[in-house]
Structures are given as structure tokens and as C-alpha cells.
């Protein structure tokens, strides 16, 4: 079964890629290519759900050896599938979203001339991601990691005739290579310390190597801290954390289904998966875990502030992805690995839904992506509007505190915030993460509802002809919206008890138990609170007097204000966006025009230009690199190597040939004279020889 789950997408990619594309001749028509790739993805998705129930509920873990992958010296790594609950969750996430994206692409890419190529890229991307999440060793993980990078390059630059798409693909590829240097060094460190790259072998030997030190860049470091930090550098690049985030918004140059696939459930979550898979290492590396907490929290805030003022509908959602990944990382940083994976799981549904809804809007408005040229289209696209509302309620975490009633994001995001609150007693980074998480929730609500109001409400601000011909998407695009809406509605409530407690021992050792386990690392800070959260018996444990005493009553092990605050800030964000973009709708167009004419305030431009991080990179790294390149190219290559090497020798040979060619005059008497001189020379030489 697991071989089919992993290799079915690869089979589809090979069939569509070799038979369906125009390499001289198209052997397989478009529709069969699309049907085969989509059908194989749905087969993998259905079997992935079966695998989740077998592994997560029946504990039928498996180790599937495919063949020997690497055996050089002391490095041994098989191509094998490690099937545990963590893997099964990722199989469901990757294959479910990918299958729906394949189906959605039938309608969205209808006018594209090279659909088999596009579907082949999608399937290859999915296969590479499956290789990553099923790996049982770091070498196989690296193989899938790099495969995802190659596939994302092809998908982001799919419209290769657009210079901006090519630039975005290169930017994504290069930025991820920076992170991958850290990942490669981390894997080398793992082998140096443990003599193995297999997960089970490495994790079993952590305790006996926890005090070991290594020399690196002139300093001495704890081996666990060093390898955890280097591995996280790779995760930062793939999951677009601050400093290495710059590729993610530019990746919107790819088709919208690509955005949904890459930014919802697959490539960008690979870093979170890596940290959770390697959690025994991070349990032994508290300094790096605190660093992850701080970086994740800061990324959540940074990306949310940038999303406040973006006008491209896809870029708003892209920065939202970046922000939500920050939540996942700071959850992992405080040891709440199950909360991180829970948010990864629910996020896949509502973020894929938001991206595909954005694609439906773009499709309806003839490829218009600027929200300043939208408005008032909710009656034109009622299905899309309803799905977008559901996705927005999910990402803003709307639910009733202390109950099991709420959208998907309510359960997973609040679990992360509660974990950070629990860790505040042990870590300053957790205190920072808690308050940043609350602030980011406020900003998330504002920019999410701003998108809704600017896109679907008010007066239409674009071309009237476009508005008149706006229409709902075909059913091939609507069905994925309906299915993802179901996930955004119920995934949180349905899976909360499995992810966030020991109910049925869901994780079965794949992640630290929510409580009662024997893990003694970063996750200790959340174990007590997690145990309280998992129990419904802890109501009103502590009574406080006073008018606002009820805020401090404990519900599920937390003060009620901790549970209430995320909802308060989400409602505040909604009200603020409503007042700015709905009650004053007649002023929105005027405000947009005024900003375009005046350029906006310094703070507005600071956020609009993404904190000028790209400009900073350009002024330092890019220009310096270009300067060095010019030196090596113009002086070293052209001025020295070419001048005195191939070009110099060629010039000398050409000059000599030109001079010698002048002897060839074409006159017989010149040749006769030359022959006479030759004869005279030979006679003189002969006489001199005889005289000698």
C-alpha cells in the first residue's frame, strides 16, 4: 500500500511528462494526461487516509525497505519508508491537498496550451514531498528536500516567457540553496557525532552524546546545539522564516494552483516537519529551541504587518502563510510539537481553501489580482464568496473559548498560544512568543477581513466590462472549494482530542506524549498544561473575587482570559476592518487614489515595501556579489585568462597566419623566384657540407 501511495504520483508524472508533452510529438492527448495524473493522486490520497487510521488508531507502524540507496565507507542509507503517525499525518496533508489542486487545475488551467507538462510538474512535486516525509534517514530526507526544490523551481517559473516568473523561480531556488547549506552541514554533523544517518539509530544515541562538544568556525559548541541549529537553518529556508523568507511572496508568479500546493500543505511545511521529526535532538538543545521560538514569533509578526497593506490578493495570502508558519515554529520551539503539527494539519485545509478561492476570483475577473480594482462581486461568485468566508473564519480562529465549538484554526492556533503561555514560566522566549502570537492574531483578523471587504463588498473599482462578464468558476474548481471548506469547518473539532492529548495514544512515540511521558527537554514546559487541557474535569479550579474575577477562573487548566484573548483580538480586527472598508466604502476609492498620488505615509511605505528587506539585500549582498563577479569576470576571466589564454593564443595564431598568407600572392614568377631561392639555399648547404 505504501509503495502505491508514494510512487503513484511519480508514475503519473512520467506518463504525462514523457507521453503528454510536445517533445517532437504528443503521444498522449491532454485530457488522458490530466485524468491519469489526477486519478493517481486521488488514489494516493484515499490510501493515505486509510494509512492514517491504521497507524494513528490501530498503531500498525511499518518499516518498508525499497532498496539500498547508499553504502559508501561508513555511510549507509537505504531507500526506506518510515511509517508512523507523524508520517501518516503528512501523507494525508500532502496527498489530499495535491489531489484537490490537480482537480482544481482542470478548470483554472483550461486555456493553457501545455497542460500535460503542468500536471507532470505537479505530480513530480508531490512525489518529491512524499519522499521527504516518508524518509527513515537524513540522506533520503535530503533527496526529497532537493527534489521539492527542483520541482518548485519548475512550477514557480512555469510561465517561463515572463521575466518576472523566471526571476521569482531563480530567487526561490537560490534562497533555498542558502538554507540547504545549513541542512547539509547539519546532516554531516549528525554523521560525525553518531556515525549514522538513520533516525532511529541517531535518536537512540542522543543521551550518551548530549555533553559532547565540537569545533566549528573557531569556537567550541555543544554537539546537540550545533546540529540542531544547522538543521534549523535548512528549515528556515524551506519554510520561509525571517531573513530567508524573501522568496515566498515572489513565488506568487506561478499559477494559483501552484501557490495553493506549495504554500498550503507541502513545501513550506517541510521545515516544520523536519523540526518535529528531529524533536529528540531539539529536546537536547534548549538554546536552539529558544532561538526557534524567537524566530518563529518574530516571523509571525513581521509577515502579518506586511500583509496589512498588500494589494495583490495572492500576496496577502502568501504573507499570511509566512505568518502561520511562524506560529508552527514557535510552538515547536516551546516543545509543543503536537500543537505545531495540529496547526500544520488544519492550516493545510483553510490555507489551500483561501488560495483556491483567490484563484477563483482571479479566474472570474480575467486574471485581475489587484484588490484595488475589485469590489462588489459577491453576487457574481456566491460559491467562492461563501468558501472564502469559511476560510477567513478558520484562519482568524473564531470559536467559543472553553468549548469544542469553533472553526479549524480556533483549535490549533489557540493550542499554540496556550502552549506559549504555559512556557512563559520557564522561558523568556515563550513570553515573547505568547504576546506576539496575540498581536499577530489581531493583525491576521484585520488583513483577512480587509481582503474580504475589498474583494467582495462595496462598489466595483475595476473595468466595467470585466465586471459584466464576471462569473462563477466551473464545477471542477468548485468541488475542491466545497471539500476544503468541510475541512476548514470540522478538522479542528474532529481531530483535537487525537493531536492534543493521549486519547488512544495517537502519536504512539512519533512525538512526545502530551502528558505522562518520559521526555525531559523543551516539551516539559507544556506537559502539565497539556494534561490539564486534555481533561474536561478542570473547571473553575481557582475562584477570584472582584468584578473581573471570572477572568482568572481556570478553564481547562488555563486562566479564562488566556482562552478569551485570541477571540477578543480577532473580533477587534474584524470590527476595525469593517469600520475602515465597509462603513466608509465611499471613501475607499478616494483613499486608494490619494495613496497612489501622494505615495502614502512613511509607515505605509515601510510595510508596503516589506520592511525594505529586499532592498537591503540588494544594497549589500546582491551588489557586493555582482561587484565580485565583475572583478573575477572582467579582470580575472577576460583580462587575464582569456587575454593570455585561449584568446591570446588564438590572436597570435590568427596574426601569424595573416602575415604568412601574404606570401601567397598567386603570381607564378613569385613562386618560381621562391623555388630558385630554395634551390640556391640547398646548393649552398650541400657545398658547405662537402667542404666540412
N, C-alpha and C positions, 0 to 999 in steps of 0.2 A: 504493500500500500504506500509506504513512504517513498519508494522509488518512483511510483507514479506521480505522487504529489510534487516531487522535485523536478523530475525530468519531463513531465508533460508540457510545461511552458517552453522548455528547450526544444522539444520536438516541434511544437508549433512555430517557434522562431526559425528553425531550419527549413521547414516546409514553406513558410511564407517568404523567407529570405532568399532561398535558392530557386524556388519554382514560381513565386508570385511577383518577383521584381523583374525589371526590364534589363537583364544582363544579356543583351543580344536579342533574346526572345522571351516572351512571357508565357510560360508553360501552364500556369495555373491562373484562372481569372480572379478578379478582385473578390467577388463575393465568396467563393470557396475558401480563399486565403483567410478572409475575415472570419468566416464561420468556423474553420478549423482552429485557429488561434483562440477565439472566444470560447468555443466548446471545450477545448482542453483546459482553459483557465477555470471555467465553471466546474469541471471535473475535479481539478485540484482543490478548488475552494470547498466543495461539498465534502471531499475526503478529509480536508483539514479540520472541519467541524467534527467529523467522526473521530479524528485523532485527538482532538481536544477532550472529548468526552471519555475516550479510552484512557488517556493519560491523566487528565486532571481529576476525573471522578473515579475511575477504576484502577488508577496507578499502574497501568501497563506500560511502564517506561521501556525503551528499546535502544539498542546499540546496533546500527546497521552498517556493516563494513562493505564498501563498494569495491575498492582495490587499493593496493599500496601506492601511495601518492609520492612519498619522498623517503629515501633511505640513503643518506649520504653521511659517512662518518658516524657521528653520534646523533645526528638529527634524523628522527623517524617520525613520519606523519602519514597516517592513512587517510584516504578519502572515505570518511565515515559520517553517519548521521547520529547525532546525539539527540535522542527524542525524550525530552522531559516536559514538564508543564510549561516552562519558560519558552521552549521551542514551539510547543503546540499553540501557545497564545500568539506567537509571532507568525506561525503558519496561517492561522485564521485571519489575522490582520492583513498580512501581505496578499494572500490569495483572494480574500473576499473583496478587498478594495480594487485589486488589479482586475478581477473578473468583471466588476461593475464598470470600471473605467474602459475595459475592452468593449462592453456593450454600449456604453455611452458614446464611444468614438464612432460607432456606426452612423449616428446622426450628425455629430459635430464635425467629423472629417468627410462629410458626404461630397463636398466639392473638391476634395484633394485628389490629385492625379496619381499619387503614389501610395495608396492606402496599404497594399501588402508590405511595403517597406516600413511604414509606420507601425503596423501591427507586429511585424517581426521585431522591431526595436522594443516595443512594449513587452513582448513575451521574453525577450532576452534579458531585459532589465529585471523582470520578475524572477527568472531563473537565477541570476546572479545574487539577488537578495535572498532567495531560498538557500543558496549555497552558504551564504553568510550566517543565517540564523540556525541552520542545522549542523554547523561545524562542531566537531568534537575536539578541535585543536586550533592553535593560533595560526598555523600556516594555512589551513583551509579557510579560516575566517578572513585572513588577508587576501586570499584568492578571490573570495566573494566580494570583499571590500573594494578591491581594484576593479573587478568586473562591473560592479554597480557604478563606479566612476566612469568607466568607458561608456556604458550604456547611457548614463545621464548626459555625457558629452554629445552623444548622437541625438538624443531626444531634445535637449535644450537648443541645439543647433539644427534642428530638423529643417527649419526654413533657411537653408544654407545660402540662399541668394540674398538674404537680408544681412547687411554688415553688422547690425546690432545683435542679431541672433548668433552670428559667428563669434563676435566679441564676448557675448554672455557665456557661450559654451567654453571658450578658452579660459575665461575668468573663473568659471566653476572648476574646470579641470586643474588649473594652476593652483588655485587656493586650496583645493583638497589635497594636492600633492604636498603642500607645506605641512598640513596636518599629518599626512601619511608618513612623512619622515619621522615624526614623533612616534607613530604607531609601529613603524619598522624597528626603530631603536628600542621601543618597549618590548617587542617580541624577542629581539636579540638579548635584552636584559633578562627576560624570563628564562631563556635557554641557558644563559651564563650562570644564573643562580641555581636553577633546578635541574639542568641537564636534560630537559624535556620540554616539549611544547604542548603536550596533551593536557586538557583541562583537569581531568581527574587526578593525574599524577602531580601536577603543579599545585592544585588547591590542597591536596593531602599533605604537602610538604611545607606549607606556609609557616606553621607554628615553629618548626625547628630552624627556620631561616629568618625569623622575624627580627632578630638582632644583628643580622649581617649587614655590613657596610660595603659600599662600592665607591671607587674613584670615578668622578665624572666632571670634565671641564675644570680640572684643577681643584676640585673640592671632594670632601667625603660625605656621602649621603647614605641614609638607611636604604637598604636594597628595596624594601617593600614600597617606601615612599617614592623612590626614583622610578621604579617600573610602573607604579600607579599613575604618576604624573605624566610619564611619556605616553602611556596608553591613552590617557585623557586628552592629550594634545591631538591625537588622531580623532577622538570622539568630538572634540571642539570643531574640527574642520568639517567633518561629515554632518554634524548636527547644527552647524551654523551658530555657534556661540560667539559672543562678543570678541572682536578682533578678527576672527576668521568667518564672520557672518556675511561678508560683503558680496559673496557670490549668489546668495539666496534670492534677493529681490530681482536681480538681473536675470535669473533663471526663468522669470515670467515671459521671456521672449519665446519660449517653447509653446506649443499648443496647450490649451487649457486642460485637456485630459492628462497631459504630462505633469502639469502643475499639481493636479489632484493626486497623481500617483507618487510623485517624488516628495511632495511637501506634506502629505497627509499621513501616510502609513508606512512608507518604505525607507528611502534613502536617508532622510533626515532623522529618522528614529534609530538608525543603526548605532549611533554613538550612545544613546540611552541604553540600548540592548547590550552593547559591549560593557558598559559600566555595571549593569545588573548581572550579566553573565560572569564577570570577573569580581563579583562582590566579595569573595573571600580575601582578595588582595586589598580591596579598599577598606575592608574591616580592619586590616592590619596597618592602614595608612591614614591615621586621623588628620594629619596636617593636609594631605592632598584632598581628603574628603571635605575639610573646611573650605579649601580653595574651590572645589567644585560647587559647594553651596553658595559661596560668594559670587562666582562667575555666573552660575545659573540664575540667581536672583537679579544680578545686575542686567543680564541679558533680557530677562522678563520685563524689567522696567524700561530699558533702552528701546527695545523693539516696540513696546506699547506707545511710548512717546512719539516715535516716528510715524506710527500708523495713524495717529490723531489727525494728521494734515495731508496724508497722501490722497491723490485724486484718481489714480488708476485703481479700479475695483479689484484687480488681481493682486496688486502690490499691497493693498490694505490687508488682504487675507494672508499674503506671504509674510508680512511682518508680524501678523497675529500668530502664524506658525512658529516663527522665531521666538516670540514671547512665551508661547505654551511649552516649547522645548526647554526654555529656562526653568519653568515650573518643574518639569520632569527631572532636570538635573539637580535642582536644589533639594528635591525630595530624596534622590539617591544620595546626595551629599550628607544629609542628616540621618541616613540609614534606613529611610522608608522606601526600600526597593519595591515592595509590593504596591505602594501608592504610586510610585513612578510608572510601573508597568500598567497599573489600572488606568492612569491618565493617558498613557500611550494607547491603550485599548479603546477607551471611549473617544479620545481625540481623533482616532482614525475615522470614526463614523461621522462626527459632526464637521470635521475639517474637510474631509472629502466631499461631504454634502455642500458645504459653503463654496468650495472651489467649483464643483459641477453646477451649482446654481449660478455662480458668476459666469461660467461658460454659457449657460442657457440664456442669460441676459445679453451677453456679447453676441450670441447667435441670433437672438431676436432683433438686435439693433444693428445688424450688418457689420459686426466686428468693431463696434464702438466700445472702448474701455474706459473713457474718461467720465467719471461720475458728474462732472460739471456740465456735461451735455446729456444728462439723463433726467429722470424725474417723472412721476405720474404714470408709470407703466404697469402698475399692479393689476389693473383690469385686463391688460393685454396678455399678461403671463401669470394667470392665477395659480397654477401648479407650482411654478418656480417661486412665486411670492410666498406661498404657504410653506414650502420646504425651506426657504431662506429664513423665515421667522422661526421655524423649529430649530434650525442650526444655530441661529443667534441666541435663542433662549438656552440652548445647550452650552454654548461656549461661554456665555455670561454666568452660568451656574445658577439658574433660577430653580429654587426648591424651598420646601418648608423645613427650617432647621429643627433637628431633633426627631425628624420623621423619615420615612422611606419614600416620601413623595418629592419628585423633582426630575429634572432633565439629566442627561448623562453627565454633563460637566459638573453639575451640582455635587454629585457623589465623589468624583475623582479629584476635582480641584480642591474642594473643601477638605478632603482627606490629606492632601499635601499641606495645606495651610495649617491644619490641626497638628500634623507631624512636626512642622517647623515650630509651632507654639510649644509642643512638648520638648523639643530640643533646646529651646531658649534657656532652660535652666542649666544646660551643660555647655553651650557653645554660643559665643557672640555672633558667629556667622549665622546661626539659626535665628537669633533675634533679628538680625538684618533681613534674613530671608522672609520671616513672618510679616514684617511691616511692608517690605517691598511687594510681597505677594498680595497683600491687601490693596496697596496702591495700584499695582498692575491690574487687579480685578476691576477697580474703578475706571481706569483708562480703557480696559478691554470693553466694558459695557458702553462707554461713550463712543468709541470709534466703530463698534459693531452696529449700534443703532444709528449712528451718523450715516453709515453705508446704506442701511435700510431706508432711511428718510430721504437721502439724496437720490437714491436709485428708483424707488418705487412710489414715493409720495410727492406732493406738491405739483408744480407746473413743469411740463417738459421743456428743457432748455436747449435741446439739440435741433437738428434739421427736421422740419415738419414732414418731409417725405419719408424719412426713416421711421418716424413715429407712426405714420399712417400705415406703413407696411410691417410694423412690428407684430410678431405672432408667437404663440407658444411653441415650444420645442416638440419634435416628433416623439412618439412613444419609446423609441429606443433610448432617448435621453431622459424621458420622464420616469421610466421604470427604476433606473438606478437611484433617482431622487427619492422615490417612494420607499425603497428598501433601506436606503441610508437614513431616511427620516425615522423609520422604525427603530434603527439602532440608536440614533440621537435621542429618541424618546425613552427607550426602555433598557439600553445596555447598562446604564449605571445601576439602576434598581435591581436588575436581574442578576448581575454578577458581583455586586458589592460584597455580599457575605463570603463569596469564594476568594476574591482577591484580598480582602482586608481582614480576614480572620482565619482561624484554623478550622473553619467549617469543612468537614470532610477531608482535612489535611490536603487542601487543593494543591499547594506548591510542592509538597512531598519532597522537601530538600532542595528543590531548584532555587529557591530564595530563602532567606532567613524566615523562620516562622514569625507570625505576627505577635505571638507571645508564647512563653513557656519553652522557648528553645534554649540551646546552649551556646548561642553566638555572643561573643564578648567584644564587639567592636563598635563601630559607629551606630549600629542599629540598636544598641542598648538604650539610647536616649528616647526611643519611641515605643519600647516594648510595653511599659506599664500603661501608657495612654492608649496604645493599640488594643491592649487587653480590655481596658475599660470601654473603648469604643465598640468592641465586638460584643459586648454584653448589653442587653436591654434592661438589666436589673438596676443600673446605677442612675437613678433619677432623684434629683433633689437631695444629694448626699449632704450638702452643706447649705444651711439656711443663713441668709444675711438679712438684717433688719434695714429699715430705711425705705425711702420712696423707690430707690432703684436697686434694692437688694436682690430682686429677681434676676438681675443681670449676672449675678455672681453665683446663682444656684447651679450646681453641676448637673449637666445632662450628658449622658453617655461618657462621663469621665472628664468633661471639659466645662469650664465656666460658660454659661449660656451666651455671654457677649462674644466669645470666640466663635461660636457657631452662627451667631446672628450677624456679625460684622460683614462677612462677604456678601450676604444678601443686601444689607443696607447700602454698601458701596455700589453694588450692581444696580439697584433701583435708583440711586443718586446719579449714576452715569446715564441711565435711561432718561430720567427727568431733565437733566442738563441738555442732552442731545435733542430731546423733544422741544424744549424751550428755544433752542437755537435754530433748529431746522424745520420745525413744524408750525409753531405758533407764529413765527416770523418768516414764513415761507416766501412772502412777497419781497423780503429783504435778502434772500439767499442769492438770487441772481445779481442783485446790486452789489452784494458783498464780493461775489466772485469777480465781477467786473472791476471793482475797486482794487482788489488784491492784484489782478493782472496789470492794472495801470500803475499802481504805486509800488508794487513789489512786495508788499506786506511788511510786518514788523520784523525786527531782528530775531525775536524768539521764533516766530512763524518760519522764517527762512532757515533758521538753525535746524528746526525739526524737519522742514521740507527737504533740506539737503542732507538729511540723515546724519546730523552732528558733524558733517564735513569729514567723515572718516575716509571716504573715497578720495577726496581732495587732499587729505593729509597723506594718504598712501602715495598718491600721485606726486606730491611735492617732495617726498622723501625716498621711498623705496623705488618707485617706478622711474623717476628721473635719474636717481643715482645709478640704478641698474642700466638704464639707457645710456648714461654717460660712460659707465664702464664698458658697455657693449660697443659704443662708438670708438673708444680707445683701442680695444682689442681688435675691432674690425678695421677701422680706418688706418691705424698706425701699425698694429701687430700683423694683421692679416694682409691688408692691401699694401701698406707701406714697406713692410719687411719681407714677409713670406712670399707674397705674390710678386713683389718687385724683384727680389733676388732669387726667387724660386722659379715656379713654372712660367710666370710672365716674363721674368728677366731672361731665362734661357730661351724662351720662345722668341723674344725680341732680338736676342743675339743671333739666333739661327736664321730668323727672317732677314735681318740686316745683311748677314754674311751671304745668304742666298741671293739677295737682291744685287749685291756687289758682284758676285760671281756670274750672275745671269747676264751682266752687261758684256761679258766675253762672247756670249752667243749673239753675234751681230747678224748672221745669215749671209755674209758675203764669202764667196769661195776663196778669194785671194787672201782674206784674213786667216781662214783655216789652213791654206797652203803655206802661208808665212809661219803660222804656229807649228805646222808639221816640219818645216825647214829648220826652225829653231830647235825643235826636238831632235832632229837628226844630227844637227851640229853638236848639240849637247851630248848625245850618245857617242859621237865620234871622238870628241874631246875626252870623255870619260874613258873610252876604250884605250886611246893612246896613253893617257896618264897611267892606266892600269898596266899596260905593256911596258912602259918605261920604269914602273916600280918594280 
